[in-house]
């Protein structure tokens, strides 16, 4: 895939996430996906590094158990083949 296709795939994943369609999100991930949410894992249970769709799914479960999303807004997608980074805003209670 080229850089634009990679960005589109990540955008699709985050669009699915914004509607809580986790199965659709997981289908967009590569078997060797590296997923990172910054923050201390002892305070933020869904933060940290994850590898593979199963670990990403576990992160989503931890997120759902920890808070209700009040705001989720992807702001920018940055691509450098084959990596894509999303910068955005998330707030929850």
C-alpha positions in Angstrom: 0.0 0.0 0.0 1.1 3.5 -0.6 1.2 6.3 1.9 -2.3 7.7 1.0 -3.8 4.2 1.2 -2.3 3.7 4.6 -3.8 7.0 5.8 -7.2 6.1 4.4 -7.1 2.7 6.2 -6.2 4.4 9.5 -9.0 7.0 9.0 -11.4 4.1 8.4 -10.3 2.5 11.7 -10.8 5.6 13.7 -14.2 6.3 12.0 -15.2 2.8 13.1 -13.9 3.5 16.6 -15.9 6.7 16.9 -19.1 4.6 16.4 -17.8 1.9 18.8 -17.6 -0.7 16.0 -14.6 -2.4 17.6 -14.9 -5.5 15.4 -14.6 -3.3 12.3 -11.6 -1.5 13.9 -9.8 -4.8 14.5 -10.4 -5.9 10.9 -8.4 -2.9 9.7 -5.3 -3.9 11.7 -2.3 -5.9 10.5 -1.4 -9.0 12.3 1.8 -7.3 13.5 0.2 -3.9 14.4 2.0 -1.8 17.0 -0.4 0.3 19.0 0.7 3.0 21.5 -1.3 5.2 23.8 1.0 7.4 25.9 0.5 7.6 29.6 1.3 5.8 32.9 -0.3 2.3 32.8 -0.7 2.3 36.6 -3.1 5.3 36.3 -4.4 4.8 32.7 -5.1 1.1 32.3 -5.6 1.3 28.5 -2.3 3.2 27.9 0.9 1.6 26.9 2.3 -0.4 24.0 0.2 -3.2 22.4 1.2 -5.6 19.6 -1.3 -7.5 17.5 -5.0 -7.1 17.2 -5.7 -9.2 20.3 -3.7 -6.9 22.5 -5.4 -3.8 20.9 -8.8 -5.4 21.7 -7.7 -5.8 25.3 -6.8 -2.1 25.4 -10.3 -1.3 24.1 -11.8 -3.4 26.8 -9.7 -1.6 29.4 -10.8 1.8 28.0 -14.5 0.8 28.1 -14.2 -0.3 31.7 -12.3 2.8 32.8 -14.4 5.6 31.2 -17.2 6.8 29.0 -15.9 8.9 26.1 -17.2 12.4 26.1 -15.1 13.6 23.1 -13.1 11.8 20.5 -11.7 13.8 17.6 -8.9 12.8 15.3 -7.2 16.0 14.2 -4.3 15.0 12.0 -2.9 11.9 10.3 0.8 11.9 9.6 2.2 9.3 7.2 5.7 8.1 6.7 5.6 4.8 4.8 4.6 2.4 6.2 3.7 4.1 9.5 0.7 6.4 10.2 0.4 8.5 13.4 -2.9 10.0 14.4 -2.9 13.1 16.6 -6.2 13.9 18.3 -8.2 14.8 21.3 -9.9 12.3 23.7 -11.8 13.2 26.9 -13.7 10.9 29.1 -15.3 10.6 32.5 
